Amino acid sequence: GLAGIVPEVAGEAAASALLEEVKGGGAVDSTCQSMALLLMSLGPEDVSRIRTGPLTPYTMGVLRLIRDFLGVTFQISPDPGDDSVLLACRGVGFKNLSKRTT
């Protein structure tokens, strides 16, 4: 941890950060949003959906990169009832051609 911080203060800060993530709702926390969206865009040519908390600036940048490099766009629908966001896309159907088949 950080030098000079009392364990009680560190514990309160960790609990507060956890409560903020839970309050935001969604299936993944804010640090994993971009990875989930990338996997959705590489997935099968079918509609994938995920509910996340509020989008982080990093996630918005990743959405732009996914659009530019893969041509996948996401439908973004904010939920008026809470802070969560529903994202949906159609994947590119990426297949691992190096994988051996029997």
Secondary structure, 3 states (H helix, E strand, C coil): CCCCCCHHHHHHHHHHHHHHHHHHCCCECCCCHHHHHHHHHHCCCCEEEEEECCCCHHHHHHHHHHHHHHCCCCEEEECCCCCCEEEEEECCCCCCCCCCCC
